[in-house]
């Protein structure tokens, strides 16, 4: 009855389920005691016999940890001859986004290493608290051969007051990995190209402002008439809402699906152009993207 926010993945041999428990344990300073667990089927895909829940964080009882809303992904390391599991969580007490990378795997049993702070919300983004945040839950996604991405939709520090030198848009913010999630990196360049610094020095990628400006100019630059209220509003802005997802494809290229609302001077509206939009780029051009909606640049499209 305490289980929350399940997620699932699988190796070639076993299905894997992760979740967190709402334990209420506050001994170490945690507000809610969100604690990660996982289970696997001991008899494989046709077994129907899941193992007793296993700790996802072997050092959980050492800090004010409060881990919720996990995302997981599986790849296969040919050099090690075993699957690699990555899971990433919100923390509702400490903030930030924390990733666990497997160090060992045998027949479904996973040993996760020490947590990594992969997204520094407190120092790099507009901070949230236990009641909510501008920044979404994290996502992790890997190809079978270990090209991975991890990210959130969020606001860079100062963006809630239009004071960010990086971007003031609510945008996709992420890191990439070429080694099954053992290490993570962004790009070291101009914010105009979608590059942002980070406190840990690994930096971030993000969907550049030019992409959003092209979308707004194409989709939302018109006058909206509210026939019920008898008012008009110029739809010339947007807000990316909280229905979203983030994946890499088979080639390791990042893909965002994000709900976008058209906005006017005071309000955002569910006008026909509001909905789910898809954003992607060839990973080879992430550090220096070409013009929007070209083969070398970020591409966006309306989905539904």
RODO-101468 format. One record per residue (C-alpha): residue in one letter; x, y, z; residue number from 1. Coordinates in nm, 2 decimals. Last residue first. Example, Ala and Ser with C-alpha at 12.3 -4.5 7.8 and 13.67 -1.06 7.14 Angstrom:
// residues 2
S|1.37|-0.11|0.71|2
A|1.23|-0.45|0.78|1
//
This chain:
// residues 304
X|-0.17|1.61|-3.17|304
X|0.18|1.58|-3.32|303
X|0.30|1.92|-3.43|302
X|0.65|1.91|-3.56|301
X|1.00|2.04|-3.45|300
X|1.34|1.99|-3.60|299
X|1.67|2.10|-3.44|298
X|1.95|2.15|-3.69|297
X|2.17|1.96|-3.93|296
X|1.90|1.81|-4.16|295
X|1.70|2.14|-4.15|294
X|1.40|2.23|-3.94|293
X|1.59|2.51|-3.74|292
X|1.92|2.62|-3.89|291
X|2.23|2.42|-3.81|290
X|2.32|2.28|-3.47|289
X|2.68|2.31|-3.33|288
X|2.73|2.08|-3.03|287
X|2.41|1.88|-3.09|286
X|2.50|1.82|-3.46|285
X|2.62|1.45|-3.44|284
X|2.32|1.38|-3.21|283
X|2.08|1.43|-3.51|282
X|1.81|1.66|-3.37|281
X|1.46|1.61|-3.23|280
X|1.15|1.80|-3.10|279
X|0.79|1.67|-3.11|278
X|0.50|1.88|-3.02|277
X|0.19|1.78|-2.81|276
X|-0.09|2.03|-2.80|275
X|-0.18|2.39|-2.86|274
X|-0.25|2.49|-3.22|273
X|-0.62|2.44|-3.18|272
X|-0.63|2.68|-2.89|271
X|-0.60|2.54|-2.54|270
X|-0.50|2.88|-2.40|269
X|-0.23|3.06|-2.20|268
X|-0.32|3.37|-2.01|267
X|-0.19|3.72|-1.94|266
X|-0.05|3.88|-2.25|265
X|-0.12|3.59|-2.48|264
X|-0.01|3.22|-2.47|263
X|-0.02|2.92|-2.70|262
X|0.02|2.60|-2.50|261
X|0.29|2.34|-2.57|260
X|0.28|1.97|-2.44|259
X|0.63|1.82|-2.49|258
X|0.76|1.51|-2.68|257
X|1.14|1.53|-2.68|256
X|1.36|1.31|-2.89|255
X|1.74|1.27|-2.86|254
X|1.94|1.08|-3.12|253
X|2.11|0.77|-2.99|252
X|2.09|0.58|-3.32|251
X|1.82|0.35|-3.21|250
X|1.62|0.64|-3.08|249
X|1.67|0.84|-2.76|248
X|1.38|0.92|-2.53|247
X|1.22|1.21|-2.35|246
X|0.85|1.24|-2.25|245
X|0.62|1.53|-2.18|244
X|0.29|1.64|-2.03|243
X|0.40|1.92|-1.79|242
X|0.34|2.23|-2.00|241
X|0.56|2.42|-2.24|240
X|0.44|2.78|-2.22|239
X|0.40|2.99|-2.54|238
X|0.41|3.34|-2.68|237
X|0.24|3.55|-2.95|236
X|-0.13|3.48|-2.91|235
X|-0.27|3.83|-2.92|234
X|-0.58|3.85|-2.70|233
X|-0.93|3.94|-2.77|232
X|-1.23|3.98|-2.54|231
X|-1.61|3.92|-2.55|230
X|-1.59|3.68|-2.26|229
X|-1.79|3.40|-2.43|228
X|-1.65|3.48|-2.78|227
X|-1.29|3.47|-2.67|226
X|-1.11|3.59|-2.98|225
X|-0.75|3.50|-3.03|224
X|-0.53|3.72|-3.25|223
X|-0.24|3.56|-3.43|222
X|0.13|3.46|-3.41|221
X|0.09|3.11|-3.26|220
X|0.20|2.84|-3.50|219
X|0.47|2.97|-3.73|218
X|0.62|3.25|-3.52|217
X|0.57|3.05|-3.20|216
X|0.75|2.74|-3.35|215
X|1.04|2.95|-3.49|214
X|1.08|3.13|-3.15|213
X|1.08|2.79|-2.97|212
X|1.36|2.65|-3.20|211
X|1.56|2.97|-3.18|210
X|1.56|2.96|-2.80|209
X|1.77|2.64|-2.81|208
X|1.64|2.30|-2.68|207
X|1.89|2.23|-2.41|206
X|2.23|2.06|-2.36|205
X|2.39|2.07|-2.02|204
X|2.73|2.11|-1.85|203
X|2.95|1.84|-1.70|202
X|3.12|2.11|-1.48|201
X|2.93|2.01|-1.16|200
X|2.78|2.36|-1.13|199
X|2.65|2.34|-1.49|198
X|2.71|2.55|-1.80|197
X|2.46|2.57|-2.08|196
X|2.48|2.48|-2.45|195
X|2.18|2.51|-2.69|194
X|2.35|2.69|-2.98|193
X|2.24|3.03|-2.87|192
X|2.36|2.93|-2.52|191
X|2.72|2.94|-2.67|190
X|2.95|2.65|-2.60|189
X|3.07|2.37|-2.37|188
X|2.83|2.09|-2.45|187
X|2.67|1.84|-2.21|186
X|2.82|1.54|-2.05|185
X|2.74|1.23|-1.85|184
X|2.94|0.93|-1.71|183
X|2.87|0.57|-1.63|182
X|2.54|0.60|-1.83|181
X|2.60|0.32|-2.08|180
X|2.93|0.47|-2.20|179
X|2.83|0.73|-2.46|178
X|2.63|0.95|-2.23|177
X|2.42|1.27|-2.29|176
X|2.29|1.54|-2.07|175
X|1.95|1.72|-2.08|174
X|1.74|2.04|-2.05|173
X|1.41|2.06|-2.25|172
X|1.27|2.41|-2.22|171
X|1.06|2.65|-2.01|170
X|1.21|2.96|-2.18|169
X|1.42|3.22|-2.02|168
X|1.74|3.09|-2.16|167
X|2.11|3.11|-2.07|166
X|2.16|3.46|-1.92|165
X|1.86|3.40|-1.70|164
X|1.67|3.71|-1.57|163
X|1.33|3.66|-1.71|162
X|1.20|3.65|-1.35|161
X|1.12|3.27|-1.36|160
X|1.42|3.24|-1.58|159
X|1.66|3.33|-1.30|158
X|1.82|2.98|-1.27|157
X|1.73|2.78|-1.58|156
X|1.37|2.66|-1.61|155
X|1.26|2.31|-1.67|154
X|1.18|2.01|-1.89|153
X|1.40|1.73|-1.75|152
X|1.69|1.52|-1.87|151
X|1.89|1.20|-1.91|150
X|2.03|1.06|-2.24|149
X|2.20|0.74|-2.33|148
X|2.41|0.57|-2.60|147
X|2.47|0.23|-2.44|146
X|2.46|-0.04|-2.71|145
X|2.09|-0.13|-2.65|144
X|2.00|0.24|-2.68|143
X|1.95|0.43|-2.35|142
X|1.68|0.65|-2.20|141
X|1.66|0.83|-1.87|140
X|1.38|1.07|-1.77|139
X|1.35|1.32|-1.49|138
X|1.04|1.45|-1.32|137
X|0.95|1.80|-1.44|136
X|1.10|2.13|-1.34|135
X|0.88|2.43|-1.25|134
X|0.85|2.26|-0.91|133
X|0.60|2.13|-0.66|132
X|0.49|2.10|-0.30|131
X|0.81|1.93|-0.17|130
X|1.02|2.21|-0.30|129
X|1.13|2.36|-0.63|128
X|1.44|2.54|-0.74|127
X|1.48|2.75|-1.06|126
X|1.76|2.56|-1.22|125
X|2.14|2.54|-1.19|124
X|2.22|2.54|-0.82|123
X|1.93|2.37|-0.65|122
X|1.82|2.17|-0.96|121
X|2.15|2.00|-1.01|120
X|2.07|1.73|-1.27|119
X|2.29|1.42|-1.26|118
X|2.36|1.41|-0.89|117
X|2.50|1.05|-0.89|116
X|2.39|0.79|-0.64|115
X|2.64|0.53|-0.52|114
X|2.65|0.21|-0.73|113
X|2.35|-0.02|-0.80|112
X|2.38|-0.40|-0.75|111
X|2.12|-0.57|-0.97|110
X|1.98|-0.92|-0.94|109
X|1.80|-1.02|-1.27|108
X|2.01|-1.33|-1.35|107
X|2.33|-1.15|-1.24|106
X|2.40|-0.78|-1.27|105
X|2.68|-0.57|-1.13|104
X|2.78|-0.20|-1.11|103
X|2.44|-0.06|-1.20|102
X|2.40|0.32|-1.23|101
X|2.18|0.51|-0.99|100
X|2.08|0.87|-1.09|99
X|1.97|1.15|-0.87|98
X|1.78|1.46|-0.98|97
X|1.80|1.78|-0.77|96
X|1.59|1.88|-0.47|95
X|1.71|1.77|-0.12|94
X|1.37|1.69|0.03|93
X|1.15|1.59|-0.27|92
X|1.43|1.41|-0.46|91
X|1.34|1.32|-0.81|90
X|1.46|0.99|-0.95|89
X|1.69|0.83|-1.21|88
X|1.75|0.46|-1.28|87
X|2.02|0.31|-1.50|86
X|2.06|-0.06|-1.56|85
X|2.35|-0.22|-1.75|84
X|2.30|-0.57|-1.90|83
X|2.60|-0.81|-1.89|82
X|2.90|-0.93|-2.09|81
X|3.14|-0.67|-1.95|80
X|3.28|-0.58|-2.29|79
X|2.94|-0.64|-2.46|78
X|2.77|-0.39|-2.23|77
X|2.39|-0.42|-2.27|76
X|2.14|-0.14|-2.22|75
X|1.85|-0.10|-1.98|74
X|1.64|0.21|-1.89|73
X|1.47|0.34|-1.58|72
X|1.26|0.63|-1.47|71
X|1.18|0.69|-1.10|70
X|0.90|0.92|-0.96|69
X|1.03|0.96|-0.61|68
X|1.34|0.96|-0.39|67
X|1.34|1.14|-0.05|66
X|1.69|1.11|0.09|65
X|1.78|1.31|0.41|64
X|2.11|1.11|0.44|63
X|2.27|0.78|0.54|62
X|1.97|0.54|0.55|61
X|1.95|0.52|0.17|60
X|2.30|0.38|0.13|59
X|2.21|0.06|-0.05|58
X|1.99|0.26|-0.29|57
X|1.76|0.04|-0.51|56
X|1.68|-0.19|-0.22|55
X|1.52|-0.52|-0.32|54
X|1.15|-0.62|-0.32|53
X|1.09|-1.00|-0.29|52
X|1.16|-1.16|-0.63|51
X|0.89|-1.18|-0.89|50
X|0.74|-1.52|-0.99|49
X|0.53|-1.50|-1.30|48
X|0.79|-1.71|-1.49|47
X|0.74|-1.65|-1.86|46
X|0.97|-1.36|-1.89|45
X|1.24|-1.50|-1.67|44
X|1.21|-1.74|-1.38|43
X|1.33|-1.51|-1.10|42
X|1.11|-1.22|-1.22|41
X|1.27|-0.90|-1.11|40
X|1.21|-0.65|-0.83|39
X|1.31|-0.29|-0.76|38
X|1.31|-0.05|-0.47|37
X|1.36|0.32|-0.41|36
X|1.28|0.50|-0.08|35
X|1.07|0.82|-0.05|34
X|1.08|0.90|0.32|33
X|0.84|1.19|0.33|32
X|1.03|1.49|0.46|31
X|1.37|1.33|0.49|30
X|1.57|1.45|0.78|29
X|1.75|1.12|0.87|28
X|1.48|0.99|1.10|27
X|1.20|1.10|0.86|26
X|1.07|0.76|0.76|25
X|0.72|0.82|0.61|24
X|0.78|0.51|0.40|23
X|0.62|0.62|0.07|22
X|0.79|0.34|-0.12|21
X|0.95|0.40|-0.46|20
X|0.92|0.20|-0.79|19
X|1.12|-0.02|-1.01|18
X|1.01|-0.33|-1.21|17
X|1.25|-0.55|-1.42|16
X|1.15|-0.82|-1.67|15
X|1.42|-1.09|-1.71|14
X|1.61|-1.27|-1.98|13
X|1.68|-1.02|-2.27|12
X|1.69|-0.74|-2.01|11
X|1.38|-0.56|-1.91|10
X|1.21|-0.23|-1.83|9
X|0.94|-0.10|-1.60|8
X|0.83|0.20|-1.40|7
X|0.61|0.22|-1.09|6
X|0.52|0.56|-0.93|5
X|0.43|0.47|-0.57|4
X|0.43|0.17|-0.33|3
X|0.30|0.23|0.02|2
X|0.00|0.00|0.00|1
//
